[in-house]
């Protein structure tokens, strides 16, 4: 499985602002998918405001993922829970991440 991790190095948080655990957001994607590129851009904008790990998972690298997701991409999971399909609403994603920061 091909994984890419994107980190935003310019963002600094005080230790008291950080969540107790690292938030992870996964985008199930494939090369050349314009909806996937749009979803990634939205997620990266939120990532500039809140620290989390972002993984872009190429479904073409794993036959099981290809069967599971096919053309129904992008699929975005937050901490392993499916949160968005096809389109990521920036305000909704930010709200989900904020809630995780507060827990």
Chimera marker file (.cmm) of the C-alpha trace (Angstrom):
<marker_set name="trace">
<marker id="1" x="0.000" y="0.000" z="0.000" r="1" g="1" b="0" radius="0.5"/>
<marker id="2" x="1.439" y="3.390" z="-0.992" r="1" g="1" b="0" radius="0.5"/>
<marker id="3" x="1.199" y="5.909" z="1.833" r="1" g="1" b="0" radius="0.5"/>
<marker id="4" x="2.240" y="9.539" z="1.822" r="1" g="1" b="0" radius="0.5"/>
<marker id="5" x="2.392" y="11.567" z="5.013" r="1" g="1" b="0" radius="0.5"/>
<marker id="6" x="2.049" y="15.338" z="4.772" r="1" g="1" b="0" radius="0.5"/>
<marker id="7" x="3.226" y="17.517" z="7.642" r="1" g="1" b="0" radius="0.5"/>
<marker id="8" x="2.817" y="21.276" z="7.901" r="1" g="1" b="0" radius="0.5"/>
<marker id="9" x="6.081" y="22.408" z="9.535" r="1" g="1" b="0" radius="0.5"/>
<marker id="10" x="5.217" y="26.106" z="9.965" r="1" g="1" b="0" radius="0.5"/>
<marker id="11" x="2.348" y="25.506" z="12.395" r="1" g="1" b="0" radius="0.5"/>
<marker id="12" x="3.302" y="25.667" z="16.070" r="1" g="1" b="0" radius="0.5"/>
<marker id="13" x="1.037" y="24.747" z="18.966" r="1" g="1" b="0" radius="0.5"/>
<marker id="14" x="1.502" y="25.067" z="22.701" r="1" g="1" b="0" radius="0.5"/>
<marker id="15" x="1.539" y="21.706" z="24.444" r="1" g="1" b="0" radius="0.5"/>
<marker id="16" x="-1.644" y="22.651" z="26.318" r="1" g="1" b="0" radius="0.5"/>
<marker id="17" x="-3.439" y="23.168" z="22.975" r="1" g="1" b="0" radius="0.5"/>
<marker id="18" x="-2.588" y="19.747" z="21.566" r="1" g="1" b="0" radius="0.5"/>
<marker id="19" x="-5.023" y="16.831" z="21.818" r="1" g="1" b="0" radius="0.5"/>
<marker id="20" x="-4.059" y="13.916" z="24.081" r="1" g="1" b="0" radius="0.5"/>
<marker id="21" x="-3.663" y="11.682" z="21.025" r="1" g="1" b="0" radius="0.5"/>
<marker id="22" x="-2.696" y="12.339" z="17.427" r="1" g="1" b="0" radius="0.5"/>
<marker id="23" x="-5.621" y="12.745" z="15.060" r="1" g="1" b="0" radius="0.5"/>
<marker id="24" x="-5.267" y="10.846" z="11.799" r="1" g="1" b="0" radius="0.5"/>
<marker id="25" x="-7.088" y="11.618" z="8.572" r="1" g="1" b="0" radius="0.5"/>
<marker id="26" x="-6.900" y="9.188" z="5.655" r="1" g="1" b="0" radius="0.5"/>
<marker id="27" x="-7.902" y="9.932" z="2.069" r="1" g="1" b="0" radius="0.5"/>
<marker id="28" x="-8.570" y="6.869" z="-0.081" r="1" g="1" b="0" radius="0.5"/>
<marker id="29" x="-7.652" y="8.095" z="-3.521" r="1" g="1" b="0" radius="0.5"/>
<marker id="30" x="-6.098" y="7.270" z="-6.883" r="1" g="1" b="0" radius="0.5"/>
<marker id="31" x="-3.800" y="9.198" z="-9.225" r="1" g="1" b="0" radius="0.5"/>
<marker id="32" x="-5.580" y="11.576" z="-11.589" r="1" g="1" b="0" radius="0.5"/>
<marker id="33" x="-8.716" y="11.874" z="-9.436" r="1" g="1" b="0" radius="0.5"/>
<marker id="34" x="-9.730" y="15.548" z="-9.475" r="1" g="1" b="0" radius="0.5"/>
<marker id="35" x="-12.231" y="15.085" z="-6.627" r="1" g="1" b="0" radius="0.5"/>
<marker id="36" x="-9.434" y="13.541" z="-4.574" r="1" g="1" b="0" radius="0.5"/>
<marker id="37" x="-7.186" y="16.528" z="-5.299" r="1" g="1" b="0" radius="0.5"/>
<marker id="38" x="-9.973" y="18.893" z="-4.214" r="1" g="1" b="0" radius="0.5"/>
<marker id="39" x="-10.561" y="16.912" z="-1.000" r="1" g="1" b="0" radius="0.5"/>
<marker id="40" x="-6.835" y="16.949" z="-0.217" r="1" g="1" b="0" radius="0.5"/>
<marker id="41" x="-6.679" y="20.734" z="-0.717" r="1" g="1" b="0" radius="0.5"/>
<marker id="42" x="-9.583" y="21.259" z="1.720" r="1" g="1" b="0" radius="0.5"/>
<marker id="43" x="-8.012" y="18.935" z="4.285" r="1" g="1" b="0" radius="0.5"/>
<marker id="44" x="-4.639" y="20.660" z="3.990" r="1" g="1" b="0" radius="0.5"/>
<marker id="45" x="-6.291" y="24.042" z="4.656" r="1" g="1" b="0" radius="0.5"/>
<marker id="46" x="-7.769" y="22.661" z="7.893" r="1" g="1" b="0" radius="0.5"/>
<marker id="47" x="-4.401" y="21.085" z="8.722" r="1" g="1" b="0" radius="0.5"/>
<marker id="48" x="-2.825" y="24.552" z="8.713" r="1" g="1" b="0" radius="0.5"/>
<marker id="49" x="-5.075" y="25.431" z="11.654" r="1" g="1" b="0" radius="0.5"/>
<marker id="50" x="-5.072" y="22.095" z="13.547" r="1" g="1" b="0" radius="0.5"/>
<marker id="51" x="-2.304" y="19.515" z="13.758" r="1" g="1" b="0" radius="0.5"/>
<marker id="52" x="-3.100" y="16.022" z="12.508" r="1" g="1" b="0" radius="0.5"/>
<marker id="53" x="-1.513" y="13.265" z="10.463" r="1" g="1" b="0" radius="0.5"/>
<marker id="54" x="-2.712" y="13.117" z="6.876" r="1" g="1" b="0" radius="0.5"/>
<marker id="55" x="-2.265" y="9.947" z="4.838" r="1" g="1" b="0" radius="0.5"/>
<marker id="56" x="-3.164" y="9.694" z="1.166" r="1" g="1" b="0" radius="0.5"/>
<marker id="57" x="-3.771" y="6.036" z="0.342" r="1" g="1" b="0" radius="0.5"/>
<marker id="58" x="-3.601" y="5.017" z="-3.305" r="1" g="1" b="0" radius="0.5"/>
<marker id="59" x="-6.313" y="2.375" z="-3.726" r="1" g="1" b="0" radius="0.5"/>
<marker id="60" x="-4.671" y="1.183" z="-6.963" r="1" g="1" b="0" radius="0.5"/>
<marker id="61" x="-1.754" y="-0.151" z="-4.906" r="1" g="1" b="0" radius="0.5"/>
<marker id="62" x="-3.955" y="-2.749" z="-3.179" r="1" g="1" b="0" radius="0.5"/>
<marker id="63" x="-6.467" y="-4.983" z="-5.010" r="1" g="1" b="0" radius="0.5"/>
<marker id="64" x="-8.659" y="-5.245" z="-1.896" r="1" g="1" b="0" radius="0.5"/>
<marker id="65" x="-8.916" y="-1.453" z="-1.616" r="1" g="1" b="0" radius="0.5"/>
<marker id="66" x="-9.576" y="-1.217" z="-5.353" r="1" g="1" b="0" radius="0.5"/>
<marker id="67" x="-12.504" y="-3.643" z="-4.960" r="1" g="1" b="0" radius="0.5"/>
<marker id="68" x="-13.816" y="-1.895" z="-1.848" r="1" g="1" b="0" radius="0.5"/>
<marker id="69" x="-13.706" y="1.693" z="-3.135" r="1" g="1" b="0" radius="0.5"/>
<marker id="70" x="-13.590" y="1.406" z="-6.950" r="1" g="1" b="0" radius="0.5"/>
<marker id="71" x="-14.901" y="4.653" z="-8.398" r="1" g="1" b="0" radius="0.5"/>
<marker id="72" x="-16.439" y="5.786" z="-5.102" r="1" g="1" b="0" radius="0.5"/>
<marker id="73" x="-13.562" y="8.060" z="-4.166" r="1" g="1" b="0" radius="0.5"/>
<marker id="74" x="-12.378" y="10.043" z="-2.432" r="1" g="1" b="0" radius="0.5"/>
<marker id="75" x="-13.351" y="8.543" z="0.882" r="1" g="1" b="0" radius="0.5"/>
<marker id="76" x="-12.058" y="10.402" z="3.928" r="1" g="1" b="0" radius="0.5"/>
<marker id="77" x="-11.763" y="8.780" z="7.342" r="1" g="1" b="0" radius="0.5"/>
<marker id="78" x="-11.086" y="10.590" z="10.589" r="1" g="1" b="0" radius="0.5"/>
<marker id="79" x="-9.424" y="8.321" z="13.152" r="1" g="1" b="0" radius="0.5"/>
<marker id="80" x="-10.645" y="5.304" z="11.201" r="1" g="1" b="0" radius="0.5"/>
<marker id="81" x="-14.265" y="6.454" z="10.925" r="1" g="1" b="0" radius="0.5"/>
<marker id="82" x="-15.703" y="7.256" z="7.511" r="1" g="1" b="0" radius="0.5"/>
<marker id="83" x="-16.434" y="10.983" z="7.513" r="1" g="1" b="0" radius="0.5"/>
<marker id="84" x="-16.792" y="12.069" z="3.868" r="1" g="1" b="0" radius="0.5"/>
<marker id="85" x="-17.300" y="10.594" z="0.418" r="1" g="1" b="0" radius="0.5"/>
<marker id="86" x="-16.743" y="12.442" z="-2.880" r="1" g="1" b="0" radius="0.5"/>
<marker id="87" x="-16.641" y="15.912" z="-1.261" r="1" g="1" b="0" radius="0.5"/>
<marker id="88" x="-15.157" y="17.314" z="1.952" r="1" g="1" b="0" radius="0.5"/>
<marker id="89" x="-17.019" y="20.184" z="3.590" r="1" g="1" b="0" radius="0.5"/>
<marker id="90" x="-14.326" y="22.390" z="5.145" r="1" g="1" b="0" radius="0.5"/>
<marker id="91" x="-16.476" y="23.736" z="7.989" r="1" g="1" b="0" radius="0.5"/>
<marker id="92" x="-17.727" y="20.261" z="8.884" r="1" g="1" b="0" radius="0.5"/>
<marker id="93" x="-14.210" y="18.798" z="8.851" r="1" g="1" b="0" radius="0.5"/>
<marker id="94" x="-12.943" y="21.634" z="11.018" r="1" g="1" b="0" radius="0.5"/>
<marker id="95" x="-15.764" y="21.010" z="13.491" r="1" g="1" b="0" radius="0.5"/>
<marker id="96" x="-14.927" y="17.274" z="13.637" r="1" g="1" b="0" radius="0.5"/>
<marker id="97" x="-11.255" y="18.031" z="14.266" r="1" g="1" b="0" radius="0.5"/>
<marker id="98" x="-12.082" y="20.668" z="16.917" r="1" g="1" b="0" radius="0.5"/>
<marker id="99" x="-14.239" y="18.134" z="18.764" r="1" g="1" b="0" radius="0.5"/>
<marker id="100" x="-11.356" y="15.666" z="18.790" r="1" g="1" b="0" radius="0.5"/>
<marker id="101" x="-8.994" y="18.358" z="20.061" r="1" g="1" b="0" radius="0.5"/>
<marker id="102" x="-11.325" y="18.988" z="22.993" r="1" g="1" b="0" radius="0.5"/>
<marker id="103" x="-11.623" y="15.335" z="24.040" r="1" g="1" b="0" radius="0.5"/>
<link id1="1" id2="2" r="1" g="1" b="0" radius="0.2"/>
<link id1="2" id2="3" r="1" g="1" b="0" radius="0.2"/>
<link id1="3" id2="4" r="1" g="1" b="0" radius="0.2"/>
<link id1="4" id2="5" r="1" g="1" b="0" radius="0.2"/>
<link id1="5" id2="6" r="1" g="1" b="0" radius="0.2"/>
<link id1="6" id2="7" r="1" g="1" b="0" radius="0.2"/>
<link id1="7" id2="8" r="1" g="1" b="0" radius="0.2"/>
<link id1="8" id2="9" r="1" g="1" b="0" radius="0.2"/>
<link id1="9" id2="10" r="1" g="1" b="0" radius="0.2"/>
<link id1="10" id2="11" r="1" g="1" b="0" radius="0.2"/>
<link id1="11" id2="12" r="1" g="1" b="0" radius="0.2"/>
<link id1="12" id2="13" r="1" g="1" b="0" radius="0.2"/>
<link id1="13" id2="14" r="1" g="1" b="0" radius="0.2"/>
<link id1="14" id2="15" r="1" g="1" b="0" radius="0.2"/>
<link id1="15" id2="16" r="1" g="1" b="0" radius="0.2"/>
<link id1="16" id2="17" r="1" g="1" b="0" radius="0.2"/>
<link id1="17" id2="18" r="1" g="1" b="0" radius="0.2"/>
<link id1="18" id2="19" r="1" g="1" b="0" radius="0.2"/>
<link id1="19" id2="20" r="1" g="1" b="0" radius="0.2"/>
<link id1="20" id2="21" r="1" g="1" b="0" radius="0.2"/>
<link id1="21" id2="22" r="1" g="1" b="0" radius="0.2"/>
<link id1="22" id2="23" r="1" g="1" b="0" radius="0.2"/>
<link id1="23" id2="24" r="1" g="1" b="0" radius="0.2"/>
<link id1="24" id2="25" r="1" g="1" b="0" radius="0.2"/>
<link id1="25" id2="26" r="1" g="1" b="0" radius="0.2"/>
<link id1="26" id2="27" r="1" g="1" b="0" radius="0.2"/>
<link id1="27" id2="28" r="1" g="1" b="0" radius="0.2"/>
<link id1="28" id2="29" r="1" g="1" b="0" radius="0.2"/>
<link id1="29" id2="30" r="1" g="1" b="0" radius="0.2"/>
<link id1="30" id2="31" r="1" g="1" b="0" radius="0.2"/>
<link id1="31" id2="32" r="1" g="1" b="0" radius="0.2"/>
<link id1="32" id2="33" r="1" g="1" b="0" radius="0.2"/>
<link id1="33" id2="34" r="1" g="1" b="0" radius="0.2"/>
<link id1="34" id2="35" r="1" g="1" b="0" radius="0.2"/>
<link id1="35" id2="36" r="1" g="1" b="0" radius="0.2"/>
<link id1="36" id2="37" r="1" g="1" b="0" radius="0.2"/>
<link id1="37" id2="38" r="1" g="1" b="0" radius="0.2"/>
<link id1="38" id2="39" r="1" g="1" b="0" radius="0.2"/>
<link id1="39" id2="40" r="1" g="1" b="0" radius="0.2"/>
<link id1="40" id2="41" r="1" g="1" b="0" radius="0.2"/>
<link id1="41" id2="42" r="1" g="1" b="0" radius="0.2"/>
<link id1="42" id2="43" r="1" g="1" b="0" radius="0.2"/>
<link id1="43" id2="44" r="1" g="1" b="0" radius="0.2"/>
<link id1="44" id2="45" r="1" g="1" b="0" radius="0.2"/>
<link id1="45" id2="46" r="1" g="1" b="0" radius="0.2"/>
<link id1="46" id2="47" r="1" g="1" b="0" radius="0.2"/>
<link id1="47" id2="48" r="1" g="1" b="0" radius="0.2"/>
<link id1="48" id2="49" r="1" g="1" b="0" radius="0.2"/>
<link id1="49" id2="50" r="1" g="1" b="0" radius="0.2"/>
<link id1="50" id2="51" r="1" g="1" b="0" radius="0.2"/>
<link id1="51" id2="52" r="1" g="1" b="0" radius="0.2"/>
<link id1="52" id2="53" r="1" g="1" b="0" radius="0.2"/>
<link id1="53" id2="54" r="1" g="1" b="0" radius="0.2"/>
<link id1="54" id2="55" r="1" g="1" b="0" radius="0.2"/>
<link id1="55" id2="56" r="1" g="1" b="0" radius="0.2"/>
<link id1="56" id2="57" r="1" g="1" b="0" radius="0.2"/>
<link id1="57" id2="58" r="1" g="1" b="0" radius="0.2"/>
<link id1="58" id2="59" r="1" g="1" b="0" radius="0.2"/>
<link id1="59" id2="60" r="1" g="1" b="0" radius="0.2"/>
<link id1="60" id2="61" r="1" g="1" b="0" radius="0.2"/>
<link id1="61" id2="62" r="1" g="1" b="0" radius="0.2"/>
<link id1="62" id2="63" r="1" g="1" b="0" radius="0.2"/>
<link id1="63" id2="64" r="1" g="1" b="0" radius="0.2"/>
<link id1="64" id2="65" r="1" g="1" b="0" radius="0.2"/>
<link id1="65" id2="66" r="1" g="1" b="0" radius="0.2"/>
<link id1="66" id2="67" r="1" g="1" b="0" radius="0.2"/>
<link id1="67" id2="68" r="1" g="1" b="0" radius="0.2"/>
<link id1="68" id2="69" r="1" g="1" b="0" radius="0.2"/>
<link id1="69" id2="70" r="1" g="1" b="0" radius="0.2"/>
<link id1="70" id2="71" r="1" g="1" b="0" radius="0.2"/>
<link id1="71" id2="72" r="1" g="1" b="0" radius="0.2"/>
<link id1="72" id2="73" r="1" g="1" b="0" radius="0.2"/>
<link id1="73" id2="74" r="1" g="1" b="0" radius="0.2"/>
<link id1="74" id2="75" r="1" g="1" b="0" radius="0.2"/>
<link id1="75" id2="76" r="1" g="1" b="0" radius="0.2"/>
<link id1="76" id2="77" r="1" g="1" b="0" radius="0.2"/>
<link id1="77" id2="78" r="1" g="1" b="0" radius="0.2"/>
<link id1="78" id2="79" r="1" g="1" b="0" radius="0.2"/>
<link id1="79" id2="80" r="1" g="1" b="0" radius="0.2"/>
<link id1="80" id2="81" r="1" g="1" b="0" radius="0.2"/>
<link id1="81" id2="82" r="1" g="1" b="0" radius="0.2"/>
<link id1="82" id2="83" r="1" g="1" b="0" radius="0.2"/>
<link id1="83" id2="84" r="1" g="1" b="0" radius="0.2"/>
<link id1="84" id2="85" r="1" g="1" b="0" radius="0.2"/>
<link id1="85" id2="86" r="1" g="1" b="0" radius="0.2"/>
<link id1="86" id2="87" r="1" g="1" b="0" radius="0.2"/>
<link id1="87" id2="88" r="1" g="1" b="0" radius="0.2"/>
<link id1="88" id2="89" r="1" g="1" b="0" radius="0.2"/>
<link id1="89" id2="90" r="1" g="1" b="0" radius="0.2"/>
<link id1="90" id2="91" r="1" g="1" b="0" radius="0.2"/>
<link id1="91" id2="92" r="1" g="1" b="0" radius="0.2"/>
<link id1="92" id2="93" r="1" g="1" b="0" radius="0.2"/>
<link id1="93" id2="94" r="1" g="1" b="0" radius="0.2"/>
<link id1="94" id2="95" r="1" g="1" b="0" radius="0.2"/>
<link id1="95" id2="96" r="1" g="1" b="0" radius="0.2"/>
<link id1="96" id2="97" r="1" g="1" b="0" radius="0.2"/>
<link id1="97" id2="98" r="1" g="1" b="0" radius="0.2"/>
<link id1="98" id2="99" r="1" g="1" b="0" radius="0.2"/>
<link id1="99" id2="100" r="1" g="1" b="0" radius="0.2"/>
<link id1="100" id2="101" r="1" g="1" b="0" radius="0.2"/>
<link id1="101" id2="102" r="1" g="1" b="0" radius="0.2"/>
<link id1="102" id2="103" r="1" g="1" b="0" radius="0.2"/>
</marker_set>
